[in-house]
Amino acid sequence: MIYEIVQPVKRDPDHVYIMPLHSIDAWDAYNMLDKCFPYNEETHERNAWEFFICCFGGYENCLQFRKH
């Protein structure tokens, strides 16, 4: 497994948080997904996914996905 689903201290039912494990950087994963699902300036969406880099444990090491 290269990712781990993590939960924030505060319950957040609207998002799923995925933290890359080992040497994979969250920014690398973000850039890869951003190329696959680019942000659409007209609709202000990513077509199929909404995801962001977020801090988990004080570091920008997690991807936050919005549930639809």
C-alpha positions, 0 to 999 in steps of 0.5 A: 500500500502506498497510501493510508486513509487518515482521519483528522482530530475533528470529525469531517464527514465531507472529506476523505484524507489520504496520506502518501506513505514512504518516500512519496510526496503529497505534492507529487501525488497532487501534481499527478492528479492535477494533470489527470483532472485539471481545474476548469476555470469556467466551472471552478471544478475539476470535472470528476474530483475535488482535491487539495493539499492539506496539513496533517500533523503540522505538515503539508503531507496529505491530500483532501478529497471532497465527497460528492 
